[in-house]
Amino acid sequence: MSENEITRRQFVQTGAAVAAAGVMGGLVPTKTVYAGNPTDEKTEGILNYNEQMEYRRGGKTDLMFSAVCLGGHWKRVNAVVPGLFDGASWLSADLTSADFEKNRYDVVTQCIERGINYIDACTMQEVVMYSKALKDRRDKMYLGFSWYQEEMRSLSKEMENAEKAGEPKPPGWITKMLKQAIDNGFKQTGLKYVDVWRITCFEQSSQHTDRQMEEMIEALAWAKKTGRARFTGISSHDRPHIKKWIEVAPEELDVIVTPYTAKTKMVGTKVEMGEEGEAARVTKMEDGSWENSLWYAMQKCDVAWFGIKPFASGSLFKGDSSPGNPHEEEDNKIARNTIRAILTNPVITAPIPGIITPQQVDNVATAVLLRRALEAKEQAELDAATDRAFANLPYHYRWLNDWNYV
């Protein structure tokens, strides 16, 4: 039997074991409808429901998101659409390319086929392309939105420069400009609303002043009040700062987007891998350290948690991710095992890898169907690949080492 041919009996047994493990561990696991729906949960309200996909409740949004979702980045897409990048950056992709548009359409189509129901688009380029790919089928996918080039990073820098020049911006300026940013994005893409407006902050979001954050929170509240965004949040790589603002503004921070890799562990917990057909069991340590952790704050405030960079920005892989490359089979296996390892966390909503081909969609969707507990050999292979990736991270991604614990 191939890994794509998972029987109902197999994934019903696995799902039941996952559910039991969460309860036994003493944590409050995210509400989950496992593949095969072994506990006969109501599924009518799950967007784009597919029996062979797992769905997890996204905090107080109360939306059921697929256990793996589509991240907006397409960093290796030039391997399948040659000549697409006009410069060195993946953000230089030619948005007028018919081949690129077809690639994004095909990837989204395969996501829909496999029951994936969320796209996280965080740059204006991503929002433009995924808006095209979702035309006439928004009823199948939730859309996360960030028009980041006109959001907090650039606004904070402009504000700082204005203060240095002796021409400080007036109170409320950040809020005003963020309102213009989302409306500008809507104007350019034809969007009428987004499911999640998750503003992209500085990676170290503590670089934003409290005043800037307060004005951002005001913009998020306005977006929900006016129907522009159903739910709101931020992306950041700054654990203490995220925790602070979740607790300050729980009504506006419905969703958090943070790094999460196969190396990431939850502070104050112990993970015990199960036997064949059983999920990992996560228990709290008695030292109380979990109560001071970011993940605890997210659970306490009922926040949806999406994990970026599950594949360490592609550093996990030996090949170039193109179909038929010499490392394709090995890289696909590492990708599946990474998703399995991340999903042993019963609190996280979903990892959101960037995906460049429909075949990669199938690969991560298949990972959801496999049992969560890795065999010793699989764990050793994943550890070796992850250690190799982290030892060779590009300079601008070495901050991923700061996300070994949350």
Secondary structure, 3 states (H helix, E strand, C coil): CCCCCCCHHHHHHHHHHHHHHHHHCCCCCCCEECCCCCCCCCCCCCCCCCCCCCEEECHHHCCEEECCCEECCCCCHHHCCCCCECCCCHHHECCCCHHHHHHHHHHHHHHHHCCCCEEEECCHHHHHHHHHHCCCCHHHCEEEECCHHHCHHHHHHHHHHHHHCCCCCCCCHHHHHHHHHHHHHHHHHCCCCEEEEEEECCCCHHHCCHHHHHHHHHHHHHHHHCCCEEEEEEECCCHHHHHHHHHHCCCCCCEEEEECCCCCECCCEEEECCCCCCCCEEEECCCCHHHHCHHHHHHHCCCEEEEECCCHHHCCCCCCCCCCCCCHHHHHHHHHHHHHHHCCCCCCCEECCECCCHHHHHHHHHHHHCCCCCCHHHHHHHHHHHHHHHHCCCHHHHHHHHHCEC
